[in-house]
Amino acid sequence: MSEKKINISVNGEPKNINQQLTLSKVLNELSIDKQMISIAVNSDYVAKDQYDSLTINENDLIDILTPIAGG
């Protein structure tokens, strides 16, 4: 039996993922390194210690921010 899929958006790009995934598992499926990023889900900042417990839902908007070097 295949798992039901849900639609989400990652940095404005539509994605179709298995339902009932945590944010951490979504990042793993998308091969995104969790070390040097910040994430907002539906415009709310998500602390790194919540990645394993936050379940991603249908139509969630995930924004992944990376540091920019400047001077």
Phi, psi and omega in degrees: 000127181276151180283150177290141179259151175233158178259132175225176175233132177240114184050041177082359181257125180296139177226150177240114185234166174295144177288166175068025177266144172281165177302318179301316180291325176297314180299319177297315180298328181268005180057045179255124178288126185277354189291310189247045180225162168236148184229141170238136174244121183054042177072007177253126178300139178243120178291147182305327181286357177257354183302323183280345184249344182278117178273132179274136185245166177311133176068014175295146178251115181253124176247124180251121183249134178245151180293148178240125178284142180206180181205000000 
